[in-house]
Amino acid sequence: MSGSQQPLTLPATFADSTRALRLTMVASILVPVLMFVAVALYDHERIMEDAIHELERTTAILHEHAENVFSFADMAIRQASLAADGLDWRQIAASRKLHDFIAATNEHARVLSAIVFIDPEGRLAQHSRVFPVEPLRLDDRAYFRPLVDGSSDLEISEAVNGRVSGQTVFALARAHTPGPGPGQQRGVAVASIRVDTFLSIYREAAPQLNHSVALVKSDGTFIVRDSQLPPPADVRPAASHYFMRAIEGNDQGVFEGVSAVDGVRRIVAFRKVAAYPLYVALAVGTDAILAEWWTNMALYGALCLGAAVSLFLTAALALRRTAAERVALMNWQTEVERREQAEKALREAQKMEAVGQLSGGIAHDFNNLLQALSGCLIMIERRASQPSIQPLLEAGRQAVDRGAKLTRQLMAFARREALRPEPVDVRDRLLTMSELLSGALRANIRLEVRLEPGLWPAEVDPTQLELAVLNLAINARDAMPDGGLLTIEAANTHLQPGSDHGGLRGEFVRLTITDTGIGMSEDVAVRAFEPFFTTKEKARGTGLGLSQVYGFARQSGGVARIDSAPGKGTAVTLLLPRCTKPVLPPVRPVEHDAPATVRHVLLVEDDPIVAAVMAAAVVELGYQVSRASSAEEALAILSDGEPVDLLFTDVVMPGEMSGLDLARKVRRTRPDLPVLVTTGYSEEIAQGSGFHILPKPYDMRTLAEAVSAVLSRVTQGNA
């Protein structure tokens, strides 16, 4: 139902004539039917538009991921070729230095399975995972001959099983010619990309309807495909003729067609991946999209039928019941509007949930990287003796701390972790951000920061505050294409009861960001804080910047306001509650002595980089460490009788058992063995389990305290 629907009215009396009564009875049938038809057409168009918008948004996310992966893989190939420059094929095969270079590149890129060189005869010359390589011919790969013959400079293969790694991969390959020297023949440099990195992203980002997500070459060949409806065993997946016609001359678009794989009619959104002959395509079945429409039609049809019967009986019985029937119709209309609002709220919640799941997954991976970096910095600090290194280590620690706070913000957005307000010196925070903001602005934009003397501190999440200021600065930059002035002002203010600030009263810090840009119309300003509302071009804005600012201000106990007019710039004001508690200085890590007796810790972590850093940290604390990459491997170590004094496990693990499953099983079989659980995804996952939880990222002091606490608790329990 649209918001412009008019209330139904009944005639005031039936006394005029029988003709009036008959007309009323006819109208009681025609009006609901016409309303039903109008609502059906409107609702159909709305649902299809919403589905297409969601397809385009999700496709943009998948496109960005694919572009990043292929750009990185291509860069890895080019760097490997540069490293091999000046070596002939015999020297390439024998170079340990070249192998170490491509192995290091491969080690830092989890999306890559391997980086290899293939000589002109099709023999494997170098492999990032093996040195020296075993005799192996790869001239049967589809990409080999076109690159060696010179008919192509870039090839992307279909998915195959790697003969060395055993993983399902597809190849990004370029021709490689050693030099200098005459007679050098073209070989191939290849980056093997893991298929599972794409599938995991596709399963998280794609809508859970009859969907299909694919990487498709420009000739219609599927590279990666994730679908809820697998094709028949005798059908080789390939793009339909609808898809081939749609991509002809187009880098992106949306079309509707029947799949050549399973015969399902779908709406497909696609985008070309940079300059590569490759497209990301996301398809959703029209039946699944229209399921909601059919449900609505059943509801609206039932309501309209009830209305028609009610109107017909009302006209037939008597006009004296007109008043009562009018009330009934008004109540009916109210119910329809309430249902419409509930459905709109549900759709919004589902959209935010999808974004939240993606944000939570990114924050989990980022937490692991921060944990590895934090551990490395701590190890370096404990071994470094030169005073000149300390400022660099301090800068690194600050960067890790800010990254950790950013992941907490992502977790909060994904409803995985609450915000963390604390007393914040607003003056110090804004002055610290000045250099960052200047770097985010163009050279033709001047930045002025005006801070009132004696500025009060505010009790807010400092990361959210920085993100809000940065979002507003970026919006101001985009609103000043020809340059201008960006002013950041902060002052103390006292709101009296009855002031026009959403009922707020008391002492606040007023933070105002003003630009001299193009401004906003009244209609745009009214909607500016709505999630996903944006006036920017596609791929330049998500519509979440100002909604983050508004949500931050409201969650902090304040408010956000916009004052703007076309051609007169924009001023966004945040009112943040004053904090009377003192601002605490940063807490420095405390050194912990090694335990009196050497204890044995079994470390269970699937990420090899994080595992190596965590193991080094535990050894640095004076413990002996054994490592396992899965719950199954850890159980095997325990069953072999190896003496273990502490099980230290991550929560998210490969295989059928998670870290919590492992901990519960160990508690049943070895109740005397202490267990420490760490996670970089969500503390809520492990809450209520009864185990000591250590959230990532953590420093050496926190790790030492957690290990000591768990061991001491068990020691006291056995005393």
C-alpha positions in Angstrom: 0.0 0.0 0.0 1.3 3.5 -0.8 1.3 6.3 1.7 -1.0 8.3 -0.5 -4.0 5.9 -0.1 -7.2 7.8 0.7 -9.5 6.6 3.5 -12.6 4.9 2.2 -15.9 6.7 2.8 -19.6 5.6 2.7 -22.7 7.6 1.6 -24.2 9.6 4.3 -27.7 8.3 3.8 -29.7 5.7 1.6 -32.8 7.9 1.6 -32.2 9.5 -1.9 -33.2 6.5 -4.0 -32.9 2.8 -4.8 -30.6 3.8 -7.6 -28.1 5.3 -5.1 -28.3 2.1 -3.1 -27.6 0.0 -6.2 -24.7 2.2 -7.2 -23.2 1.8 -3.7 -23.5 -2.0 -3.9 -21.8 -2.0 -7.3 -19.1 0.3 -5.9 -18.6 -2.0 -3.0 -17.3 -4.6 -5.5 -15.5 -2.4 -8.0 -13.5 -0.2 -5.6 -11.8 -3.0 -3.7 -11.0 -4.8 -7.0 -9.5 -1.6 -8.4 -7.6 -1.0 -5.2 -6.2 -4.5 -5.3 -5.1 -4.1 -8.9 -3.4 -0.8 -8.2 -1.7 -2.2 -5.1 -0.6 -5.3 -6.9 1.1 -3.2 -9.7 2.8 -0.9 -7.2 4.0 -3.7 -4.9 5.4 -5.7 -7.9 7.3 -2.7 -9.1 8.6 -1.8 -5.6 9.8 -5.4 -4.9 11.6 -5.7 -8.2 13.2 -2.3 -7.8 14.4 -3.2 -4.2 15.8 -6.6 -5.5 17.7 -4.9 -8.4 19.1 -2.3 -6.0 20.3 -5.0 -3.6 21.7 -7.0 -6.5 23.7 -4.0 -7.7 24.9 -3.1 -4.2 26.1 -6.7 -3.5 27.6 -7.0 -7.0 29.6 -3.9 -6.3 31.0 -5.5 -3.2 31.9 -8.7 -5.0 33.4 -6.7 -7.8 35.7 -4.8 -5.5 36.8 -8.1 -3.9 37.6 -9.7 -7.3 39.4 -6.6 -8.5 41.6 -6.5 -5.4 42.4 -10.2 -5.7 43.3 -10.0 -9.4 45.2 -6.8 -9.1 47.3 -8.4 -6.3 47.8 -11.6 -8.3 48.9 -9.6 -11.3 51.2 -7.5 -9.2 52.7 -10.7 -7.8 53.4 -12.1 -11.3 55.0 -8.8 -12.4 57.2 -8.6 -9.3 58.2 -12.3 -9.8 59.1 -11.5 -13.4 61.2 -8.5 -12.3 63.0 -10.7 -9.7 63.8 -13.2 -12.5 65.0 -10.4 -14.9 68.4 -11.2 -16.3 68.2 -15.0 -15.6 67.9 -17.6 -18.3 65.6 -20.5 -17.8 68.3 -22.7 -16.5 69.2 -20.1 -13.9 65.6 -19.5 -13.0 65.2 -23.2 -12.2 68.3 -23.2 -10.1 67.9 -19.9 -8.3 67.2 -20.3 -4.5 67.0 -16.5 -4.2 64.2 -16.3 -6.7 62.4 -19.2 -4.9 62.7 -17.4 -1.6 61.3 -14.2 -3.1 58.2 -15.8 -4.6 57.7 -18.0 -1.5 57.7 -14.9 0.7 55.2 -13.2 -1.7 53.0 -16.3 -1.6 53.3 -16.6 2.2 51.8 -13.1 2.7 49.0 -13.6 0.2 46.4 -16.2 1.5 44.4 -15.8 -1.7 47.3 -17.3 -3.7 47.9 -21.0 -3.8 51.2 -20.7 -5.6 53.5 -18.6 -7.9 55.2 -20.6 -10.6 57.4 -20.3 -13.7 57.0 -22.7 -16.6 59.9 -22.9 -19.2 59.2 -22.8 -23.0 59.2 -26.6 -23.1 56.3 -26.8 -20.6 58.5 -27.9 -17.7 57.9 -26.6 -14.2 60.9 -24.4 -13.5 60.0 -22.7 -10.1 57.3 -23.2 -7.6 56.8 -21.0 -4.5 56.0 -24.0 -2.3 58.7 -26.5 -3.4 62.4 -26.1 -4.1 63.9 -27.7 -6.1 60.9 -28.7 -8.1 60.2 -32.3 -9.1 60.1 -33.0 -12.9 56.6 -32.0 -14.0 55.2 -31.0 -17.3 52.5 -28.4 -17.5 52.3 -27.8 -21.3 48.8 -29.3 -21.2 47.4 -26.3 -19.4 45.1 -24.3 -21.6 46.9 -21.0 -20.9 50.4 -22.3 -21.9 50.4 -22.5 -25.7 48.8 -19.0 -26.4 51.3 -17.3 -24.1 54.4 -19.2 -25.5 53.3 -18.7 -29.1 52.9 -15.0 -28.5 49.2 -14.9 -29.5 48.3 -13.7 -26.0 50.0 -11.7 -23.2 47.4 -12.6 -20.5 45.4 -15.7 -19.9 42.9 -16.7 -17.2 42.2 -20.5 -16.8 39.3 -22.4 -15.6 39.3 -24.0 -12.1 41.6 -27.1 -11.9 43.2 -29.1 -9.1 46.8 -28.0 -8.5 49.2 -30.8 -9.2 51.6 -29.7 -6.4 49.3 -28.0 -3.9 46.3 -30.3 -4.4 44.0 -27.2 -4.0 41.3 -26.2 -6.4 42.6 -23.1 -8.2 42.5 -21.1 -11.3 45.4 -19.4 -12.9 46.3 -15.8 -13.9 49.2 -16.2 -16.3 51.4 -13.8 -18.3 54.2 -14.5 -20.7 57.8 -14.3 -19.4 60.9 -13.8 -21.6 64.3 -13.9 -19.8 66.8 -11.4 -20.8 69.2 -10.1 -21.9 70.7 -12.3 -24.5 69.8 -13.7 -28.0 67.6 -16.7 -28.5 65.7 -16.5 -25.3 62.2 -18.1 -25.6 59.0 -17.1 -24.0 57.8 -19.1 -21.0 55.0 -18.4 -18.5 54.7 -16.8 -15.1 51.6 -18.0 -13.2 49.7 -16.9 -10.1 47.4 -19.7 -8.9 44.4 -18.2 -7.1 42.4 -20.3 -4.6 38.8 -20.9 -5.5 37.7 -21.2 -1.9 38.6 -17.6 -1.1 35.9 -16.5 -3.6 33.4 -19.1 -2.5 33.6 -18.0 1.1 33.0 -14.3 0.2 30.1 -15.3 -2.2 28.3 -17.3 0.5 28.5 -14.5 3.0 27.7 -11.6 0.7 25.0 -13.1 -1.6 21.4 -12.9 -0.7 20.0 -16.2 0.7 17.5 -16.6 -2.1 17.7 -18.9 -5.1 21.0 -17.2 -6.0 24.0 -17.9 -8.2 27.3 -16.0 -7.9 30.0 -16.5 -10.5 33.2 -15.3 -12.1 32.7 -15.5 -15.8 35.2 -15.0 -18.6 34.2 -12.8 -21.5 33.8 -16.0 -23.6 31.1 -17.3 -21.3 33.3 -19.8 -19.4 32.6 -20.0 -15.6 35.8 -19.7 -13.5 34.1 -19.8 -10.0 30.4 -20.5 -9.4 28.5 -20.8 -6.2 24.8 -21.7 -6.6 22.0 -23.1 -4.4 20.9 -25.1 -7.4 23.7 -27.2 -8.8 23.6 -28.1 -12.5 22.9 -31.6 -13.8 25.9 -33.9 -13.8 26.0 -34.0 -17.6 25.9 -30.2 -18.1 29.1 -28.1 -18.1 28.4 -24.7 -16.6 28.5 -21.9 -19.2 27.0 -18.4 -19.4 23.7 -18.1 -21.3 23.2 -16.2 -24.5 21.4 -13.5 -22.5 24.6 -12.9 -20.6 26.7 -12.8 -23.7 24.4 -10.2 -25.3 24.3 -8.1 -22.1 28.1 -7.8 -21.7 28.7 -6.9 -25.3 30.1 -3.4 -25.1 29.1 -3.0 -21.5 31.2 -3.0 -18.3 28.2 -3.4 -16.0 24.5 -3.8 -16.1 21.4 -5.7 -15.1 19.3 -8.1 -17.3 16.7 -10.9 -16.9 17.0 -14.2 -18.6 16.8 -18.0 -18.4 20.0 -19.8 -17.1 21.6 -22.2 -19.6 22.7 -24.3 -16.6 19.5 -25.1 -14.7 16.8 -23.4 -16.8 15.8 -21.0 -14.0 14.7 -17.5 -14.9 16.8 -15.0 -13.0 17.7 -11.3 -12.7 21.4 -10.9 -13.2 23.7 -8.0 -12.2 27.2 -8.0 -13.6 30.4 -5.9 -13.5 33.7 -6.2 -15.4 36.8 -6.8 -13.3 39.1 -3.9 -14.2 40.9 -4.5 -17.5 40.7 -8.3 -17.3 38.4 -10.3 -19.6 36.4 -11.3 -16.6 33.0 -10.4 -15.1 31.5 -10.8 -11.6 27.8 -11.9 -11.9 25.2 -12.2 -9.2 21.8 -13.7 -10.1 18.6 -14.2 -8.1 15.6 -16.3 -9.3 12.6 -14.2 -10.1 10.4 -16.7 -8.3 12.3 -16.2 -5.1 12.1 -12.4 -5.5 8.3 -12.5 -6.2 7.6 -14.9 -3.3 7.1 -11.9 -1.0 4.8 -10.3 -3.6 2.6 -13.4 -3.8 2.4 -13.4 0.0 1.4 -9.7 0.0 -1.2 -10.3 -2.7 -2.8 -13.1 -0.7 -2.9 -10.7 2.3 -4.2 -7.8 0.3 -6.7 -10.0 -1.6 -8.1 -11.3 1.7 -8.3 -7.8 3.0 -10.0 -6.4 -0.1 -12.5 -9.3 -0.2 -13.4 -8.7 3.4 -13.8 -5.0 2.6 -16.1 -5.8 -0.4 -18.3 -8.1 1.6 -18.5 -5.6 4.4 -19.4 -2.8 2.1 -22.0 -4.9 0.2 -23.7 -6.1 3.4 -23.6 -2.5 4.8 -25.4 -1.2 1.7 -27.9 -4.0 1.7 -28.8 -3.8 5.4 -29.3 -0.1 6.0 -27.6 3.3 5.9 -28.2 3.6 9.6 -25.1 1.4 10.0 -22.9 3.8 8.0 -21.1 5.3 11.0 -20.2 1.9 12.4 -18.9 0.6 9.1 -16.9 3.8 8.5 -15.1 3.1 11.8 -14.5 -0.5 10.7 -13.0 0.6 7.4 -10.8 3.2 9.1 -9.5 0.4 11.5 -8.9 -1.8 8.5 -6.9 0.9 6.7 -4.8 1.5 9.9 -4.0 -2.3 10.1 -2.9 -2.3 6.4 -0.6 0.7 7.1 0.8 -1.0 10.2 1.6 -4.2 8.3 3.3 -2.1 5.6 5.4 -0.4 8.1 6.3 -3.7 9.8 7.3 -5.2 6.4 9.4 -2.2 5.6 11.2 -2.5 9.0 11.8 -6.2 8.4 13.4 -5.5 5.0 15.6 -2.8 6.5 16.7 -5.1 9.3 17.6 -7.9 6.8 19.7 -5.4 4.8 21.5 -4.2 7.9 22.1 -7.8 9.0 23.7 -8.6 5.6 26.1 -5.6 6.0 26.7 -6.5 9.6 27.7 -10.1 8.7 30.2 -8.9 6.1 31.6 -6.3 8.6 32.0 -8.9 11.3 33.8 -11.3 8.9 36.2 -8.5 7.8 36.8 -7.5 11.5 37.6 -11.1 12.4 40.3 -11.4 9.7 41.7 -8.0 10.6 41.9 -8.9 14.2 44.1 -11.9 13.3 46.4 -9.6 11.3 46.5 -7.1 14.2 47.4 -9.9 16.6 50.3 -11.0 14.4 51.6 -7.5 14.0 51.2 -6.7 17.7 53.1 -9.8 18.7 55.9 -9.0 16.3 56.2 -5.5 17.7 56.4 -6.8 21.2 59.0 -9.4 20.2 61.1 -6.7 18.5 60.8 -4.4 21.5 62.0 -7.1 23.9 65.0 -7.7 21.8 65.8 -4.2 20.6 68.5 -2.3 22.5 68.9 0.8 20.3 67.0 3.9 21.7 66.3 5.1 18.1 64.1 2.1 17.5 61.7 2.9 20.5 59.8 5.8 18.7 59.2 3.5 15.8 57.9 0.7 18.0 55.7 3.2 19.9 54.3 4.4 16.6 53.6 0.8 15.6 51.9 0.1 18.9 49.7 3.2 18.4 48.8 2.0 14.9 47.8 -1.5 16.2 45.8 0.1 19.0 43.9 2.2 16.5 43.3 -0.8 14.3 42.0 -2.8 17.2 39.6 0.0 18.0 38.5 0.1 14.4 37.7 -3.6 14.5 35.7 -3.1 17.6 33.7 -0.4 15.8 33.0 -2.9 12.9 31.9 -5.5 15.5 29.6 -2.9 17.1 28.1 -2.1 13.7 27.6 -5.9 13.1 26.0 -6.2 16.6 28.9 -8.4 17.7 30.4 -6.1 20.4 29.2 -3.0 22.3 30.8 0.4 21.8 33.4 1.4 24.4 32.9 5.0 25.6 35.7 6.5 27.7 36.8 10.0 28.8 38.2 11.6 25.7 40.2 14.9 25.5 38.4 16.3 22.5 41.0 19.1 22.0 43.9 16.6 21.9 42.0 14.2 19.7 41.1 16.8 17.1 44.7 18.3 17.0 46.1 14.7 16.6 43.7 14.2 13.7 44.6 17.4 11.9 47.5 15.8 9.9 45.2 12.9 8.9 42.4 15.2 7.8 44.8 17.3 5.8 46.0 14.2 4.0 42.3 13.3 3.2 41.6 16.7 1.7 42.7 18.0 -1.7 45.3 20.8 -2.0 42.7 23.4 -2.9 40.8 22.9 0.4 42.0 24.8 3.4 41.5 23.3 6.9 41.0 25.5 10.0 40.6 24.1 13.5 39.1 26.4 16.1 39.1 25.1 19.7 37.7 27.0 22.7 40.1 27.4 25.6 39.3 25.1 28.5 37.4 22.7 26.3 35.6 20.0 28.3 36.3 16.3 27.8 33.5 14.1 26.4 32.6 10.5 27.3 32.5 8.8 23.9 34.0 5.9 22.0 37.2 7.6 20.7 37.4 5.5 17.5 33.8 6.4 16.7 34.6 10.0 17.3 37.5 9.9 14.9 35.5 8.0 12.3 32.6 10.5 12.6 35.0 13.5 12.1 36.7 11.7 9.2 33.3 10.9 7.5 32.2 14.5 7.8 35.5 15.8 6.4 35.3 13.4 3.4 31.7 14.5 2.7 32.8 18.1 2.9 35.7 17.4 0.5 33.3 15.8 -2.0 30.9 18.8 -1.6 33.7 21.3 -2.6 34.9 20.1 -6.1 36.4 23.5 -6.8 38.0 23.8 -3.4 37.1 25.9 -0.4 37.3 26.1 3.4 36.7 23.3 5.9 36.3 24.6 9.5 36.2 22.4 12.6 35.1 24.2 15.7 34.6 22.9 19.3 33.2 24.8 22.2 31.4 24.2 25.6 27.7 24.7 25.8 24.9 24.4 28.4 21.5 23.4 27.2 18.5 24.7 29.1 15.3 22.7 29.5 13.0 23.2 26.6 15.8 23.9 24.1 15.2 22.6 20.5 17.7 19.7 20.8 15.6 16.6 21.2 14.8 17.2 24.9 18.5 17.3 25.8 19.7 19.5 28.7 22.8 19.9 30.7 26.5 20.4 29.7 27.7 19.3 26.3 30.7 19.7 23.9 29.5 21.3 20.7 31.5 20.0 17.7 30.7 21.7 14.4 32.2 20.8 10.9 31.4 23.5 8.3 32.2 23.6 4.6 31.8 26.2 1.9 30.6 23.6 -0.7 27.5 23.2 -2.9 25.1 22.6 0.1 21.9 20.5 0.1 18.3 21.2 -0.6 15.8 20.8 2.2 14.5 17.5 0.8 18.0 16.1 0.8 19.0 17.4 4.2 15.9 15.8 5.8 17.0 12.4 4.5 20.8 12.8 4.9 21.1 10.7 8.1 19.1 7.8 6.6 21.2 4.6 6.2 22.2 4.0 2.6 20.8 7.3 1.4 23.4 9.0 -0.8 23.5 11.6 -3.6 26.9 10.5 -4.7 27.6 8.6 -7.9 27.6 4.9 -7.9 30.7 3.3 -6.4 31.6 6.6 -4.7 29.4 6.3 -1.6 27.5 3.7 0.4 25.2 6.1 2.3 26.6 4.9 5.6 28.8 7.9 6.5 26.3 10.3 7.9 24.2 7.5 9.4 27.3 6.5 11.4 27.7 10.1 12.6 24.0 10.2 13.6 24.1 6.8 15.3 27.4 7.7 17.1 25.9 10.9 18.5 22.7 9.3 19.6 24.4 6.3 21.2 26.7 8.7 23.1 23.8 10.5 24.6 23.9 13.5 22.3 22.4 14.5 19.0 23.5 15.4 15.4 22.0 18.3 13.3 22.5 19.5 9.7 22.2 23.1 8.6 22.5 23.5 4.8 21.2 25.4 1.8 22.0 25.1 -1.9 25.1 27.2 -2.7 25.7 28.1 0.9 27.6 25.2 2.2 26.8 22.7 5.0 27.3 22.7 8.8 27.0 19.5 10.8 26.8 19.9 14.6 27.4 17.2 17.1 26.4 17.7 20.8 28.4 15.2 22.9 27.8 15.0 26.7 30.5 16.4 28.9 32.5 13.9 31.0 33.5 14.9 34.5 35.9 11.9 35.0 39.6 12.5 34.3 41.1 11.5 31.0 43.4 8.5 31.7 46.9 8.4 30.1 47.7 5.4 27.8 48.5 2.2 29.7 52.0 0.9 28.9 52.8 -2.8 28.8 54.3 -4.3 32.0 57.0 -6.9 31.9 56.2 -10.3 33.4 58.8 -12.6 34.8 59.0 -16.1 33.4 57.3 -18.8 35.4 59.4 -20.6 38.1 58.9 -24.0 36.4 58.7 -24.6 32.7 55.1 -25.4 31.8 54.0 -27.0 28.5 51.4 -25.1 26.4 49.5 -26.7 23.5 48.7 -23.9 21.1 45.8 -24.5 18.6 45.6 -21.9 15.8 44.8 -22.4 12.1 46.4 -19.2 10.8 50.1 -20.0 10.4 51.2 -16.3 10.7 49.2 -15.7 13.9 50.3 -19.2 15.3 54.0 -18.4 14.8 53.7 -15.0 16.5 51.6 -16.4 19.4 54.0 -19.3 19.9 57.0 -16.9 20.0 55.1 -14.8 22.6 54.3 -17.8 24.8 58.0 -19.0 24.6 59.1 -15.5 25.5 57.0 -15.8 28.7 59.0 -18.9 29.6 56.7 -21.7 28.5 57.3 -24.7 26.2 55.0 -24.7 23.2 53.6 -27.3 20.9 51.4 -26.2 18.0 48.4 -27.7 16.3 46.5 -26.3 13.3 43.1 -27.9 14.0 41.1 -29.4 16.8 41.6 -32.9 15.4 45.4 -32.5 15.4 45.3 -31.2 19.0 43.3 -34.2 20.2 45.9 -36.5 18.5 48.7 -34.8 20.4 46.8 -35.1 23.7 46.0 -38.8 23.0 49.7 -39.6 22.3 50.4 -38.9 26.0 52.5 -35.8 25.5 52.6 -33.9 28.8 50.5 -30.6 28.5 49.9 -28.1 31.3 47.6 -25.7 29.3 45.4 -25.9 26.2 45.4 -22.5 24.5 43.0 -22.5 21.5 41.4 -20.2 19.0 37.5 -20.4 18.6 37.2 -20.3 14.8 38.9 -23.4 13.4 38.8 -25.5 10.2 37.2 -28.9 10.2 34.2 -30.2 11.9 35.2 -29.1 15.5 35.6 -25.5 16.6 37.9 -24.3 19.4 34.9 -24.4 21.8 34.1 -28.0 20.8 37.7 -29.0 21.4 37.7 -27.3 24.8 34.4 -29.0 25.9 35.7 -32.4 24.8 39.0 -31.9 26.7 37.1 -30.8 29.8 35.2 -34.1 29.7 38.2 -36.3 29.1 40.8 -34.3 31.1 39.0 -32.1 33.6 42.3 -31.2 35.3 43.8 -29.6 32.2 43.5 -25.8 32.2 41.9 -24.2 29.0 42.4 -20.7 27.7 40.2 -19.6 24.7 41.0 -16.7 22.4 38.9 -15.2 19.6 39.1 -12.3 17.2 35.5 -12.6 16.0 33.0 -12.2 18.9 33.4 -12.5 22.6 29.7 -13.3 22.7 30.3 -16.6 20.9 32.3 -17.9 23.9 30.4 -16.2 26.7 28.6 -18.6 29.0 31.0 -21.5 28.1 32.8 -21.4 31.5 36.2 -20.9 29.9 38.6 -18.0 30.4 38.2 -15.7 27.2 41.1 -13.7 25.8 39.9 -11.3 23.1 42.2 -10.5 20.1 44.3 -8.5 19.7 46.1 -8.7 23.0 49.5 -7.6 24.2 52.2 -9.5 26.1 51.0 -8.2 29.5 47.4 -9.4 28.8 48.6 -12.7 27.6 50.9 -13.3 30.6 48.1 -12.3 33.0 45.6 -14.6 31.3 47.9 -17.7 31.2 49.0 -17.1 34.8 45.3 -16.7 35.9 44.2 -19.9 34.3 47.1 -21.9 35.6 46.8 -20.4 39.1 43.1 -21.1 39.2 43.7 -24.8 38.5 46.6 -24.9 41.0 44.4 -23.5 43.7 41.6 -25.9 42.9 44.0 -28.8 43.3 45.5 -27.5 46.5 
